[in-house]
Amino acid sequence: MRKLIAVFFGLVFLLFAAFQYNDPDPQVWIPIYLIGVGACIMAYYKTGPIWLYGIIGLVYAVAAWLQWPPVFEGFLLDSMGMKTINIELARESGGLAICAVVMWLLGWLVKNK
């Protein structure tokens, strides 16, 4: 189970990083998601201390909270097809929240195996 989840989310985070290629600030977001890939690789091989997953997850969670938009407008494009800053912030915050939950899950799976 641990290996399957690590591979699945490692590929998801790799895809998230690839999506950032055309982003205005890829130098920020690509490394953020590649850290998640690295943690998935560590979980696959069951290396690294368990507390590291908790700390990485906490950093992701705090970043998600700080990135949350002042007005939530959803995650999808509006009717005119233009992204608003609130939609962009919600997407970024959502990606960080996914990373946080996965890190905690991986830490739990590594601990219990």
N, CA, C and O atoms as a MOPAC input file, in Angstrom:
PM7 MOZYME 1SCF
protein

 N      0.82800 1    -1.19300 1     0.00000 1
 C      0.00000 1     0.00000 1     0.00000 1
 C      0.87200 1     1.25700 1     0.00000 1
 O      0.61600 1     2.19400 1    -0.75600 1
 N      1.89800 1     1.27200 1     0.84800 1
 C      2.79300 1     2.42200 1     0.94500 1
 C      3.45700 1     2.69700 1    -0.39900 1
 O      3.51900 1     3.84400 1    -0.84200 1
 N      3.94600 1     1.65600 1    -1.03900 1
 C      4.64700 1     1.82700 1    -2.31300 1
 C      3.69800 1     2.32000 1    -3.39900 1
 O      4.06000 1     3.17700 1    -4.20500 1
 N      2.49100 1     1.78000 1    -3.41800 1
 C      1.50600 1     2.19000 1    -4.41800 1
 C      1.15000 1     3.67100 1    -4.26000 1
 O      1.10500 1     4.41100 1    -5.24300 1
 N      0.89900 1     4.09300 1    -3.03200 1
 C      0.56200 1     5.49500 1    -2.77800 1
 C      1.75100 1     6.39800 1    -3.09300 1
 O      1.57600 1     7.47600 1    -3.66100 1
 N      2.94800 1     5.96900 1    -2.73300 1
 C      4.14400 1     6.76700 1    -3.01700 1
 C      4.35200 1     6.94300 1    -4.52000 1
 O      4.68100 1     8.03800 1    -4.97700 1
 N      4.16400 1     5.88100 1    -5.28300 1
 C      4.32700 1     5.97700 1    -6.74300 1
 C      3.23900 1     6.85800 1    -7.33600 1
 O      3.52300 1     7.72900 1    -8.15800 1
 N      1.98800 1     6.63600 1    -6.92100 1
 C      0.87400 1     7.41400 1    -7.46900 1
 C      1.07700 1     8.90700 1    -7.23700 1
 O      1.01800 1     9.70000 1    -8.17700 1
 N      1.31900 1     9.29100 1    -5.97400 1
 C      1.44700 1    10.71000 1    -5.68400 1
 C      2.77700 1    11.28700 1    -6.17000 1
 O      2.86000 1    12.47800 1    -6.46800 1
 N      3.79700 1    10.46900 1    -6.25100 1
 C      5.04500 1    10.93200 1    -6.85500 1
 C      4.81100 1    11.34300 1    -8.29600 1
 O      5.31900 1    12.37200 1    -8.74100 1
 N      4.04100 1    10.54000 1    -9.03200 1
 C      3.71000 1    10.88600 1   -10.42100 1
 C      2.77700 1    12.09500 1   -10.48700 1
 O      2.91900 1    12.93900 1   -11.37200 1
 N      1.83300 1    12.18300 1    -9.56400 1
 C      0.93400 1    13.34800 1    -9.52200 1
 C      1.73800 1    14.62700 1    -9.27200 1
 O      1.53300 1    15.63200 1    -9.95200 1
 N      2.65000 1    14.59100 1    -8.29900 1
 C      3.44500 1    15.77700 1    -7.99700 1
 C      4.38400 1    16.12900 1    -9.14600 1
 O      4.65100 1    17.30500 1    -9.39500 1
 N      4.88000 1    15.12200 1    -9.84100 1
 C      5.69900 1    15.36600 1   -11.02400 1
 C      4.86300 1    16.05300 1   -12.10700 1
 O      5.35000 1    16.95200 1   -12.79300 1
 N      3.63300 1    15.63900 1   -12.25400 1
 C      2.71900 1    16.27500 1   -13.19700 1
 C      2.40500 1    17.70500 1   -12.76000 1
 O      2.37600 1    18.61400 1   -13.59000 1
 N      2.17300 1    17.90900 1   -11.47300 1
 C      1.95000 1    19.26700 1   -10.94700 1
 C      3.14400 1    20.16700 1   -11.27100 1
 O      2.96900 1    21.31300 1   -11.68300 1
 N      4.34800 1    19.64700 1   -11.08600 1
 C      5.55400 1    20.42800 1   -11.38500 1
 C      5.62500 1    20.75500 1   -12.87100 1
 O      5.98700 1    21.87100 1   -13.24200 1
 N      5.28300 1    19.79700 1   -13.72300 1
 C      5.31600 1    20.03200 1   -15.17500 1
 C      4.30500 1    21.09700 1   -15.57500 1
 O      4.57800 1    21.89300 1   -16.47300 1
 N      3.14400 1    21.13000 1   -14.92800 1
 C      2.13500 1    22.14200 1   -15.23000 1
 C      2.62800 1    23.55600 1   -14.91000 1
 O      2.11900 1    24.53000 1   -15.46300 1
 N      3.60300 1    23.66700 1   -14.03100 1
 C      4.10400 1    24.98600 1   -13.63100 1
 C      5.07700 1    25.58800 1   -14.63700 1
 O      5.50000 1    26.73300 1   -14.48500 1
 N      5.42800 1    24.82800 1   -15.65200 1
 C      6.41600 1    25.29200 1   -16.63500 1
 C      6.03000 1    26.63300 1   -17.24400 1
 O      6.89300 1    27.49300 1   -17.42100 1
 N      4.76400 1    26.83100 1   -17.56600 1
 C      4.29600 1    28.07800 1   -18.18000 1
 C      3.78000 1    29.08400 1   -17.16500 1
 O      3.25600 1    30.13000 1   -17.54800 1
 N      3.91600 1    28.79300 1   -15.90100 1
 C      3.45800 1    29.69200 1   -14.85100 1
 C      4.36500 1    30.91900 1   -14.79200 1
 O      5.53900 1    30.83500 1   -15.15300 1
 N      3.83600 1    32.06100 1   -14.34100 1
 C      4.69300 1    33.25300 1   -14.24100 1
 C      5.86300 1    33.09800 1   -13.25900 1
 O      6.87900 1    33.78100 1   -13.39200 1
 N      5.72200 1    32.20700 1   -12.28000 1
 C      6.80100 1    32.02400 1   -11.29400 1
 C      7.14000 1    30.53600 1   -11.12300 1
 O      6.98200 1    29.98600 1   -10.03300 1
 N      7.60200 1    29.88700 1   -12.19500 1
 C      7.90600 1    28.44700 1   -12.08800 1
 C      9.06000 1    28.15400 1   -11.14200 1
 O      9.13200 1    27.06200 1   -10.57700 1
 N      9.96100 1    29.10900 1   -10.96100 1
 C     11.10400 1    28.89500 1   -10.08100 1
 C     10.67000 1    28.71500 1    -8.62300 1
 O     11.43700 1    28.20800 1    -7.80500 1
 N      9.45100 1    29.12500 1    -8.30200 1
 C      8.90900 1    28.91600 1    -6.95700 1
 C      8.16800 1    27.59100 1    -6.88300 1
 O      8.38900 1    26.80400 1    -5.96200 1
 N      7.28200 1    27.33900 1    -7.85800 1
 C      6.35500 1    26.22900 1    -7.76400 1
 C      6.93200 1    24.89200 1    -8.17800 1
 O      6.54800 1    23.86800 1    -7.61300 1
 N      7.82400 1    24.85800 1    -9.12500 1
 C      8.41300 1    23.57500 1    -9.52100 1
 C      9.17300 1    22.93400 1    -8.35900 1
 O      8.97000 1    21.75000 1    -8.09000 1
 N     10.03900 1    23.66800 1    -7.66300 1
 C     10.71400 1    23.04300 1    -6.51100 1
 C      9.74800 1    22.61800 1    -5.39900 1
 O      9.98700 1    21.62100 1    -4.71700 1
 N      8.66400 1    23.37000 1    -5.21600 1
 C      7.68500 1    23.00300 1    -4.18800 1
 C      7.13000 1    21.61000 1    -4.45800 1
 O      7.02600 1    20.78900 1    -3.54700 1
 N      6.77800 1    21.34900 1    -5.70500 1
 C      6.22800 1    20.04100 1    -6.04000 1
 C      7.31300 1    18.97300 1    -6.14200 1
 O      7.04600 1    17.80200 1    -5.87500 1
 N      8.51700 1    19.35100 1    -6.52000 1
 C      9.59900 1    18.36300 1    -6.58300 1
 C     10.00700 1    17.89300 1    -5.19400 1
 O     10.48000 1    16.76600 1    -5.04400 1
 N      9.83500 1    18.73000 1    -4.17700 1
 C     10.06000 1    18.28600 1    -2.79700 1
 C      9.08300 1    17.16400 1    -2.46800 1
 O      9.45100 1    16.18700 1    -1.81500 1
 N      7.84000 1    17.30300 1    -2.91900 1
 C      6.85500 1    16.24500 1    -2.72600 1
 C      7.25300 1    14.96300 1    -3.43500 1
 O      7.06700 1    13.87000 1    -2.90000 1
 N      7.80700 1    15.09300 1    -4.65100 1
 C      8.29600 1    13.92600 1    -5.38500 1
 C      9.40600 1    13.24600 1    -4.58800 1
 O      9.42200 1    12.02300 1    -4.44900 1
 N     10.32600 1    14.04500 1    -4.07000 1
 C     11.43000 1    13.49200 1    -3.27300 1
 C     10.93700 1    12.76400 1    -2.03900 1
 O     11.45800 1    11.70800 1    -1.68300 1
 N      9.92600 1    13.33500 1    -1.38400 1
 C      9.36900 1    12.67400 1    -0.20200 1
 C      8.68500 1    11.36100 1    -0.58000 1
 O      8.73700 1    10.39300 1     0.17900 1
 N      8.04700 1    11.32400 1    -1.74400 1
 C      7.41400 1    10.08600 1    -2.20600 1
 C      8.46800 1     9.01200 1    -2.49200 1
 O      8.26100 1     7.83500 1    -2.20000 1
 N      9.57800 1     9.42500 1    -3.05800 1
 C     10.67400 1     8.47500 1    -3.31000 1
 C     11.20900 1     7.93900 1    -1.98000 1
 O     11.46100 1     6.74300 1    -1.83900 1
 N     11.38000 1     8.84400 1    -1.00400 1
 C     11.83500 1     8.41200 1     0.32200 1
 C     10.85800 1     7.42100 1     0.94500 1
 O     11.27100 1     6.42500 1     1.53900 1
 N      9.55500 1     7.69600 1     0.80700 1
 C      8.55100 1     6.80100 1     1.38900 1
 C      8.54900 1     5.45300 1     0.66900 1
 O      8.36000 1     4.41100 1     1.29700 1
 N      8.75700 1     5.47600 1    -0.63000 1
 C      8.79400 1     4.22700 1    -1.39000 1
 C      9.89200 1     3.31200 1    -0.85400 1
 O      9.67700 1     2.11600 1    -0.65400 1
 N     11.06500 1     3.88700 1    -0.62400 1
 C     12.19900 1     3.10300 1    -0.13000 1
 C     12.27100 1     3.06000 1     1.39500 1
 O     13.17700 1     2.45200 1     1.96400 1
 N     11.31000 1     3.71200 1     2.05100 1
 C     11.24000 1     3.75100 1     3.50800 1
 C     12.54700 1     4.26600 1     4.12000 1
 O     13.12300 1     3.66500 1     5.02700 1
 N     12.98000 1     5.40000 1     3.58200 1
 C     14.18400 1     6.04300 1     4.09900 1
 C     13.81300 1     7.38600 1     4.72100 1
 O     12.71900 1     7.90700 1     4.50600 1
 N     14.71700 1     7.91500 1     5.47200 1
 C     14.49200 1     9.21000 1     6.11100 1
 C     13.69800 1     9.07000 1     7.39500 1
 O     12.94300 1     8.11300 1     7.56600 1
 N     13.86600 1    10.01600 1     8.28800 1
 C     13.14800 1     9.95200 1     9.56500 1
 C     11.65900 1    10.24900 1     9.38500 1
 O     11.27600 1    11.04100 1     8.52400 1
 N     10.84400 1     9.62100 1    10.18800 1
 C      9.39400 1     9.77200 1    10.10500 1
 C      8.97400 1    11.21700 1    10.37300 1
 O      8.04700 1    11.71800 1     9.73700 1
 N      9.63800 1    11.88100 1    11.29700 1
 C      9.25300 1    13.25000 1    11.63200 1
 C      9.41800 1    14.20600 1    10.45400 1
 O      8.78100 1    15.25900 1    10.41600 1
 N     10.27200 1    13.84700 1     9.49300 1
 C     10.48600 1    14.71300 1     8.33700 1
 C      9.20400 1    14.87300 1     7.52300 1
 O      8.92100 1    15.96400 1     7.02700 1
 N      8.42600 1    13.79900 1     7.38000 1
 C      7.16100 1    13.88400 1     6.65600 1
 C      6.19800 1    14.84100 1     7.36000 1
 O      5.48100 1    15.60500 1     6.71400 1
 N      6.19400 1    14.78700 1     8.68900 1
 C      5.33300 1    15.68400 1     9.45600 1
 C      5.73400 1    17.13800 1     9.30000 1
 O      4.87800 1    18.01300 1     9.16600 1
 N      7.02900 1    17.39800 1     9.31800 1
 C      7.49700 1    18.78200 1     9.16700 1
 C      7.21200 1    19.30100 1     7.76300 1
 O      6.74600 1    20.42900 1     7.60000 1
 N      7.49000 1    18.48700 1     6.75200 1
 C      7.21100 1    18.91100 1     5.37300 1
 C      5.71100 1    19.16700 1     5.21800 1
 O      5.30900 1    20.16000 1     4.61300 1
 N      4.88900 1    18.27600 1     5.76200 1
 C      3.43900 1    18.46500 1     5.70500 1
 C      2.99500 1    19.73200 1     6.40800 1
 O      2.11200 1    20.43800 1     5.92200 1
 N      3.60200 1    20.02500 1     7.54900 1
 C      3.26200 1    21.24100 1     8.28100 1
 C      3.63100 1    22.48900 1     7.48100 1
 O      2.85900 1    23.44700 1     7.43300 1
 N      4.79700 1    22.48000 1     6.85900 1
 C      5.21200 1    23.62200 1     6.02800 1
 C      4.23600 1    23.80400 1     4.86400 1
 O      3.83600 1    24.92900 1     4.56400 1
 N      3.85300 1    22.71400 1     4.21100 1
 C      2.86400 1    22.79300 1     3.12900 1
 C      1.52900 1    23.34500 1     3.64900 1
 O      0.91400 1    24.18800 1     2.99600 1
 N      1.08200 1    22.87700 1     4.81700 1
 C     -0.20300 1    23.31500 1     5.36900 1
 C     -0.18400 1    24.80400 1     5.70500 1
 O     -1.14200 1    25.51800 1     5.41100 1
 N      0.89000 1    25.27100 1     6.31400 1
 C      0.99600 1    26.69900 1     6.63800 1
 C      1.02100 1    27.52800 1     5.35700 1
 O      0.37400 1    28.57200 1     5.27500 1
 N      1.76900 1    27.06000 1     4.35900 1
 C      1.82400 1    27.77000 1     3.07900 1
 C      0.44600 1    27.79300 1     2.41300 1
 O      0.06400 1    28.80100 1     1.81900 1
 N     -0.29800 1    26.69400 1     2.51000 1
 C     -1.65100 1    26.65100 1     1.93200 1
 C     -2.55600 1    27.66000 1     2.61900 1
 O     -3.33700 1    28.35400 1     1.96800 1
 N     -2.44600 1    27.73700 1     3.92100 1
 C     -3.25900 1    28.69400 1     4.68800 1
 C     -2.89300 1    30.13300 1     4.32000 1
 O     -3.77200 1    30.97500 1     4.13800 1
 N     -1.60300 1    30.40700 1     4.21300 1
 C     -1.16200 1    31.76200 1     3.86300 1
 C     -1.51600 1    32.13600 1     2.42400 1
 O     -1.70000 1    33.31400 1     2.11600 1
 N     -1.61200 1    31.14900 1     1.55200 1
 C     -1.89000 1    31.38100 1     0.14000 1
 C     -3.38300 1    31.50100 1    -0.15100 1
 O     -3.76600 1    31.90000 1    -1.25100 1
 N     -4.23100 1    31.15900 1     0.82300 1
 C     -5.67100 1    31.15800 1     0.60000 1
 C     -6.14000 1    32.54300 1     0.16100 1
 O     -5.70700 1    33.54400 1     0.73200 1
 N     -7.02000 1    32.62100 1    -0.84600 1
 C     -7.45200 1    33.92000 1    -1.37900 1
 C     -8.33800 1    34.67300 1    -0.39600 1
 O     -9.01800 1    34.06400 1     0.43000 1
 N     -8.32800 1    36.01200 1    -0.48800 1
 C     -9.19200 1    36.80100 1     0.39300 1
 C    -10.68200 1    36.53500 1     0.12700 1
 O    -11.50100 1    36.58400 1     1.04400 1
 N    -11.01900 1    36.25400 1    -1.14000 1
 C    -12.38500 1    35.91900 1    -1.52400 1
 C    -12.31900 1    34.64100 1    -2.36000 1
 O    -11.69600 1    34.61300 1    -3.42100 1
 N    -12.97000 1    33.58300 1    -1.86500 1
 C    -12.94000 1    32.31500 1    -2.59100 1
 C    -13.92700 1    32.38100 1    -3.74400 1
 O    -15.12400 1    32.58500 1    -3.53700 1
 N    -13.41900 1    32.20600 1    -4.97100 1
 C    -14.25200 1    32.21400 1    -6.17700 1
 C    -14.25800 1    30.85300 1    -6.85400 1
 O    -14.73000 1    30.73000 1    -7.98400 1
 N    -13.75000 1    29.84800 1    -6.19700 1
 C    -13.69000 1    28.51800 1    -6.76400 1
 C    -12.33400 1    28.22600 1    -7.36300 1
 O    -11.39200 1    29.00700 1    -7.22700 1
 N    -12.25000 1    27.08000 1    -8.03500 1
 C    -11.00300 1    26.64400 1    -8.64000 1
 C    -11.05900 1    26.68700 1   -10.16400 1
 O    -10.02800 1    26.56400 1   -10.82500 1
 N    -12.24600 1    26.86000 1   -10.72000 1
 C    -12.42500 1    26.80300 1   -12.16300 1
 C    -12.42000 1    28.18800 1   -12.78200 1
 O    -12.49800 1    29.19700 1   -12.08300 1
 N    -12.32800 1    28.22100 1   -14.09500 1
 C    -12.35600 1    29.49100 1   -14.81400 1
 C    -13.74100 1    30.10900 1   -14.72600 1
 O    -14.74800 1    29.40700 1   -14.62900 1
 N    -13.77300 1    31.45000 1   -14.76100 1
 C    -15.07900 1    32.10700 1   -14.75200 1
 C    -15.70800 1    32.04000 1   -16.14600 1
 O    -15.14000 1    31.43500 1   -17.05500 1
 N    -16.85900 1    32.64800 1   -16.31100 1
 C    -17.61700 1    32.52000 1   -17.55800 1
 C    -16.89200 1    33.09700 1   -18.77100 1
 O    -17.14600 1    32.66100 1   -19.89300 1
 N    -16.01100 1    34.05200 1   -18.57900 1
 C    -15.30800 1    34.65700 1   -19.70600 1
 C    -14.00500 1    33.92900 1   -20.02200 1
 O    -13.32300 1    34.27300 1   -20.98800 1
 N    -13.65900 1    32.94200 1   -19.23100 1
 C    -12.44600 1    32.17600 1   -19.48900 1
 C    -11.19000 1    32.81300 1   -18.91900 1
 O    -10.09100 1    32.30900 1   -19.15100 1
 N    -11.32100 1    33.87700 1   -18.20000 1
 C    -10.16300 1    34.54800 1   -17.60800 1
 C    -10.01400 1    34.10100 1   -16.15000 1
 O    -11.00300 1    33.94700 1   -15.43300 1
 N     -8.78000 1    33.89800 1   -15.73200 1
 C     -8.53300 1    33.55700 1   -14.33300 1
 C     -8.44400 1    34.84000 1   -13.52400 1
 O     -7.81700 1    35.81400 1   -13.94100 1
 N     -9.07500 1    34.82300 1   -12.37500 1
 C     -8.91100 1    35.94100 1   -11.45400 1
 C     -7.79500 1    35.57300 1   -10.48200 1
 O     -7.40300 1    34.41100 1   -10.37700 1
 N     -7.30200 1    36.55800 1    -9.79000 1
 C     -6.23800 1    36.30800 1    -8.81200 1
 C     -6.74900 1    35.38400 1    -7.70200 1
 O     -5.99300 1    34.56900 1    -7.17500 1
 N     -8.03600 1    35.51300 1    -7.34800 1
 C     -8.58500 1    34.65500 1    -6.29400 1
 C     -8.65000 1    33.19900 1    -6.72800 1
 O     -8.40000 1    32.30500 1    -5.91900 1
 N     -8.97900 1    32.94400 1    -7.98400 1
 C     -9.00200 1    31.57400 1    -8.48800 1
 C     -7.58200 1    31.01100 1    -8.51200 1
 O     -7.36400 1    29.85800 1    -8.14100 1
 N     -6.62900 1    31.81400 1    -8.94300 1
 C     -5.23700 1    31.36800 1    -8.97600 1
 C     -4.72400 1    31.06200 1    -7.57100 1
 O     -4.05500 1    30.05000 1    -7.36300 1
 N     -5.02800 1    31.92400 1    -6.61300 1
 C     -4.61000 1    31.68700 1    -5.22800 1
 C     -5.28100 1    30.43800 1    -4.64900 1
 O     -4.65200 1    29.68200 1    -3.90800 1
 N     -6.54700 1    30.22300 1    -4.98300 1
 C     -7.24500 1    29.03600 1    -4.49200 1
 C     -6.61100 1    27.77200 1    -5.06000 1
 O     -6.45900 1    26.77900 1    -4.34900 1
 N     -6.24200 1    27.80300 1    -6.33300 1
 C     -5.59100 1    26.63300 1    -6.93800 1
 C     -4.24000 1    26.36400 1    -6.28900 1
 O     -3.90600 1    25.21800 1    -5.98600 1
 N     -3.47300 1    27.41100 1    -6.07900 1
 C     -2.16700 1    27.23300 1    -5.43800 1
 C     -2.32600 1    26.70300 1    -4.02100 1
 O     -1.59500 1    25.80700 1    -3.59900 1
 N     -3.28700 1    27.26000 1    -3.29100 1
 C     -3.53500 1    26.81100 1    -1.92800 1
 C     -4.00900 1    25.36200 1    -1.90800 1
 O     -3.60300 1    24.58100 1    -1.04700 1
 N     -4.86400 1    25.01000 1    -2.85500 1
 C     -5.34800 1    23.62800 1    -2.94200 1
 C     -4.22800 1    22.64400 1    -3.22700 1
 O     -4.18400 1    21.56300 1    -2.64000 1
 N     -3.32100 1    23.01200 1    -4.12600 1
 C     -2.17300 1    22.14600 1    -4.42000 1
 C     -1.29500 1    21.93900 1    -3.20000 1
 O     -0.82500 1    20.83100 1    -2.94000 1
 N     -1.07700 1    23.00800 1    -2.45700 1
 C     -0.27500 1    22.90000 1    -1.23300 1
 C     -0.97200 1    22.05100 1    -0.17700 1
 O     -0.32200 1    21.29300 1     0.54300 1
 N     -2.29200 1    22.17700 1    -0.08500 1
 C     -3.04900 1    21.37200 1     0.88300 1
 C     -2.98200 1    19.88800 1     0.52000 1
 O     -2.85100 1    19.03700 1     1.40000 1
 N     -3.07200 1    19.57900 1    -0.77300 1
 C     -2.93400 1    18.18800 1    -1.21000 1
 C     -1.56800 1    17.65600 1    -0.79900 1
 O     -1.45800 1    16.54200 1    -0.28600 1
 N     -0.53600 1    18.45000 1    -1.02400 1
 C      0.81900 1    18.04100 1    -0.63600 1
 C      0.90800 1    17.77400 1     0.86200 1
 O      1.52000 1    16.79300 1     1.28200 1
 N      0.30300 1    18.63800 1     1.66800 1
 C      0.35200 1    18.47400 1     3.12200 1
 C     -0.28800 1    17.15700 1     3.54700 1
 O      0.29700 1    16.40000 1     4.32200 1
 N     -1.47900 1    16.88800 1     3.04600 1
 C     -2.19200 1    15.67200 1     3.43200 1
 C     -1.40500 1    14.42800 1     3.00300 1
 O     -1.31500 1    13.45500 1     3.75200 1
 N     -0.84600 1    14.46900 1     1.80800 1
 C     -0.08300 1    13.31900 1     1.31800 1
 C      1.16800 1    13.09700 1     2.17000 1
 O      1.51600 1    11.95400 1     2.46300 1
 N      1.84500 1    14.17200 1     2.57000 1
 C      3.04000 1    14.01000 1     3.40700 1
 C      2.69400 1    13.34400 1     4.72100 1
 O      3.41200 1    12.45500 1     5.17700 1
 N      1.59300 1    13.76900 1     5.33600 1
 C      1.18700 1    13.15800 1     6.60200 1
 C      0.78300 1    11.70000 1     6.41000 1
 O      1.08000 1    10.84900 1     7.24800 1
 N      0.10500 1    11.42100 1     5.30100 1
 C     -0.26600 1    10.03700 1     5.00300 1
 C      0.98100 1     9.17900 1     4.80200 1
 O      1.05700 1     8.06500 1     5.32200 1
 N      1.94600 1     9.68300 1     4.06000 1
 C      3.17700 1     8.92700 1     3.83500 1
 C      3.92700 1     8.68400 1     5.14400 1
 O      4.44100 1     7.58900 1     5.37400 1
 N      3.98800 1     9.69400 1     5.99200 1
 C      4.63400 1     9.52500 1     7.28800 1
 C      3.94900 1     8.45000 1     8.11500 1
 O      4.61600 1     7.64900 1     8.77100 1
 N      2.63800 1     8.42700 1     8.08900 1
 C      1.88900 1     7.41200 1     8.83000 1
 C      2.14500 1     6.02600 1     8.24300 1
 O      2.32900 1     5.05700 1     8.97900 1
 N      2.15400 1     5.94200 1     6.90600 1
 C      2.39500 1     4.64000 1     6.27000 1
 C      3.81700 1     4.12800 1     6.51600 1
 O      4.02300 1     2.93200 1     6.72500 1
 N      4.78500 1     5.02800 1     6.49000 1
 C      6.16600 1     4.61600 1     6.75500 1
 C      6.30700 1     4.14900 1     8.20000 1
 O      6.99700 1     3.16700 1     8.47500 1
 N      5.65600 1     4.84900 1     9.11700 1
 C      5.73200 1     4.49200 1    10.53100 1
 C      5.09700 1     3.13200 1    10.80700 1
 O      5.60000 1     2.35700 1    11.62000 1
 N      3.99700 1     2.85200 1    10.13000 1
 C      3.24000 1     1.63600 1    10.40800 1
 C      3.66000 1     0.43300 1     9.59100 1
 O      3.02400 1    -0.61600 1     9.69700 1
 N      4.67300 1     0.53000 1     8.80200 1
 C      5.12300 1    -0.62600 1     8.00200 1
 C      6.31100 1    -1.29100 1     8.65000 1
 O      6.82800 1    -2.27700 1     8.12700 1

